[in-house]
Amino acid sequence: MGFMIVAGVDEAGRGAAIGPLVVACVSIRARHIPKLVSIGVKDSKLLEYDLRFNLANDIRRYAYQIEYKVVDAKTVDKAVYKHKLNRLELEVMAELLNRVKYDIAIIDSPLRDCSKVVGFISQKVEGHVLATHHADRKFVTVACASIIAKTIRDSLVEKLKKKFGDFGTGYPSDPKTIEFIKRYGRERFSIIRTSWITIKRLFLDQKTLLDFMIDEKV
């Protein structure tokens, strides 16, 4: 049992209004899982910023393999416009699983119907696949993937802030993010996800980013 390798797959930034989506896959020998539990590995959303980065370093020490992919804001937008964001995420997950060795893979399902996730991924990878909701809270390997994805995105977000200015968390629930988009939308267009309905609504009464976004689609 200790020689079994378990892979976890999760994402960070799917719901963000600014910045990339990051998908990560972490494979771990089963014998290391109790150690990861003992040091406090859990869903990245439940961890403070500094602790996440400390745990990410521990995960890299115990992991068998780690792979990740960064999907930029404009690629996310294109997928949303085509109503294929879920497909994009699943294709990236399958791509990452094909880069690592594992006996069973556990996926934090982006779909309501987990069986569709298993069906799609299983056609593209070898090995057993399990998909469930809130997998990052139920399985340590998925929590590891959650932490890796989140810390990579956090680092990328900090780089974007240095280049474009402080936009807060990048999520539409953050007033600082919304204010940044209202003020600098046209100038910072490349990092903003204009496909999100929340962002579209910001500009319905302003001939600014919405017009620019429509022009880009023509």
N, C-alpha and C positions, 0 to 999 in steps of 0.2 A: 504493500500500500504506500509506503514511504517513497517508493521510486516513481509513483504515478505523477505525471505533470498536469497541472490544472491551469487553464488559461482563463483570464477574465477580460472582458471588453466593455468599455464605457466611454462616454464623451463629456466634454465640457464646452459650454458656450453656445449650445443649440438655440437657446432663447434670447441670446444677446442682440442688442441693436447695433453695437459697434464691435468690430474686431472679428477674429476667426473662430471657427468651430475646430476643436481638437478632439480626435478620437485616439484612444490608446488601448493597447493590448499588452497584458503582463502575464507571462507564464511562470509558474512557481512549482517546485517539487512539493508534493503533499506534506513531507516531513517538516517543511519550514513554515507551514501555515499556523501551527500553534504559537510559534515565536512571534509572528506578525500580529496575531491577536493580542498577545501579552504586552506588546509595546504600544498598543492603542490604535492600530490601523482600523479605520471605519470610513463610512461615506464622507467624501471630502467636504460636503456641504455642512457637516457637523463639526468641522475642525477650524480652529483659528489659523490665520494666514501663516504665521511663523512655524506653527506645529506641522502644518501641511508640508512645508518645505523640508523640515527635519525628517518627517516620516518618508518623504519621497527619497531622501538619501538612504534611509534604512531599506526601503523597498528595492532600490537599485543593488544593494548589497546582497539581498536574499533572493532576488529574482533569477530565474533561469534565463529568460529573455524578455526584452522590452522593445516594443515597436510602437510608433505613433505616426499620425499624419495630420498636417495642418491644412484646413480648407478655408481659403480666404473669403472675405465678405461677399465679393462679387460672384464667386462660384456658388455660394449659398443662395444668393439672390436669384441666379439663373435657375437653380433647382426649384425654388419656391414658386417662381413664375410659371414653371412647367408642372407644378403640383407633384414634384418628384423629390422632395427633400428626404423623405423616409428612404426612398430607393438609394439616393446618394449615400446616406449614412450607412445603410446595410452593405452597399458595395465596398465602402471603405473598410468596414468591419471585416468582411470576407478577405479583402486584400491583406489586412494586417494578420489575420489568422493564418494565411498561407505563407507568412514570413516566419512563423514561430513553430516550435515543436510542442505538441500537447496530446494528451489522451482524451480529455474532455474540455470543452470550452463553454463558459457561462457568459451570457450576454444580457446586459440591462436593456430590455426590450423597448424600442422606440414606438412600437405599435401596440394597440389595444389587444389585438389577437396575437398572442405569442407564438402560436403554431405557424403563422405566416412567416415569422422571423426565422424559425427553425427550418421551415421548408425552403426559404430563399437561400439562407446561408449554407445549408446542407448540400445544395446543388453545386456549390462553388468551392467547398473545402472537403478535406478528409478528416475523419475523427468525429466523435460524438459532440453534438451541440445541444445546449439547454438555454432557453430564453425565458426570462420572468421579469415581472415588474419590480422595481425597487431592489434589483439584484445587488446594488452597491451597499444596501443595508443588511443583506442576507448572506452574502458570500465575500470572504476576505479577498479573494483574488480579484473580484470585480471592484471592491473598495480600493484595492491597489491601483487598478486601472483608472479609477475615478480620481485618485490623488495625483497620479502621474499626468493625466490629461489636464487637470485643473492647474497644477503648478506650471506646466508648460504654457498654458494659455495665460496665466498670470504674468509670467515673464515676458511673453510677447506683447501683452497689453501695456506693460510698463515701458517697453520700447516704443510703442505707438504713442504713448503720452509724451515721451521726450521729443518726439518728432512733430506731433500735431497739437499738443496741449492736453491739459488734464480734463478728461471726460467722465471721471468717476468710475463706476464699476463697468459701464458699458451696457447695462441692462435698462430696459424701459421703465422699470420701477424706481430708478434712481433719478431724482430731480436734477442732479448735476449733469447726468447724461442727456436728459431731455433739453436742458438749457444749452448745452454744448451743440446739440444738433440744430436747435432753432437759430443759434447765433452763427455757427460755422458750417452749416450743412453743405452749401455749394463748394466751399473751399476744401472740405475734408471728405468729399463724396466717396473716395475710393475705399474708405474704411467703414462706411455706414451701410447697414443693410436696409435699403429702401423698399424692399419687398414686404417688410413687416407692416401690417395694417396700422399698428400703433404709430409708426413713423409716418405713414401716408397721411394719417389724420392731422398730424402736426402742421402740415403744409397745405391743407385743403383751402385755407383762406389766404395763402401767401403764394405769390407767383415767384417761387424761389426753387427749392430743391425738387418739388413735385414736377414742375415744368422740365427741369433738367433731367429728371428720372424718365419722364415720358419720351423726351427727345432721344435718350439713350436706347430706348426699346424700339424706336422706329427704324 
